Amino acid sequence: MLCIKHSSTDPYFNIATDEYIFKHIEQDCFMLWRNDNAIIVGKHQNTLAEINLDYVREKDIKVVRRLSGGGAVYHDLGNLNFTFTRSSDKEDLVDFRRFTEPILEVLRGLDINARFEGRNDLTIDGKKFSGNAMHVVKNKSMHHGTLLFSSEMKDVSDALKINPLKYKGRGTKSVPSRVTNISDHLKVPISLDQFTDKIMNHILETNPKARLYEFSEEELEAIQSIRDKKYATWEWNFGRSPDYNFQRGARTPGGIMEINLEVQKGVIQQAKITGDFFHIRDIAPIEAALVGTEHDETAIKAVFDRFDLSLYFKDITSEDILEIMF
């Protein structure tokens, strides 16, 4: 087993690293890594329905879609992530308990009574500190999990707090849960770096064929290419969302306005604007112009900029409409 202590904190690069290990390294691998200020959404989720977009913008939080399913999670530098990749001819590739047991063993050694609960969570006193997800192709699996060590809990909560009435679709929804930091349960305080070393040493000591591994320059260049072409793009992180319907209304200076959108692969297929506002010109051209546009604030603002909205809506600006749409 190759054991990698990954130094990058760029979420786009790190999720690309997960893919590179899974697809291009034949040996089983174990990796420890951290992301700075990111929301990682599951493969089958509607990204916009999972994030608090205003908070994400305010805090400059990166949003990245991963290969595996499951729910959305917030990462900061107080959160440690681990990844296992494994090949097997047996029918035991999806085994959350197997891959989380080494983590539980380390925590027991620190006199913390951590448990595996539910489908894929690790808890302390009933509070979740680790969520886990898996990706399987043929005879190979990738398991990765989070370990809340000293994360900022307000950011964990606020970054994922969204209006559940906005989006109706087939995407997998995240389920809120009570969470806790591992550091709050330590009898003797240690740093995150020390905790990281304890996990890595445990893996090396309990797996006879395990050895430390560092990526070559060629491998790092390949990962960078995956990052730039895939994981840092709107098309992957937002455009790959399942089809959904968006519906939201609000009171504006010109009256109540409601926006109804049908969205497929992140692109608006139908748009309807209704309400008790006063319109001057027929608004059908604006609705038509939205069709074929990405459900993205910059793209929609560019559509609105093609019109003098004061000729269509009385006392309603493009900023008012965008506030409803995001």
Secondary structure, DSSP 8 states (H G I E B T S, - for coil): -EEEE-----HHHHHHHHHHHHHH--S-EEEEE--SSEEEE-TTS-HHHHS-HHHHHHTT-EEEE-SS-S--EEE-TTEEEEEEEEE-SSS----HHHHHHHHHHHHHHTT--EEEETTTEEEETTEEEEEEEEEEETTEEEEEEEEESS--HHHHHHHT---TTSEEESS-------B--GGGG-SS---HHHHHHHHHHHHHHH-TT-EE----HHHHHHHHHHIIIIITSHHHHTTTS--EEEEEEEEETTEEEEEEEEEETTEEEEEEEEES--BSS-SHHHHHHHTT-BS-HHHHHHHHTTS-GGGTBTT--HHHHHHHH-
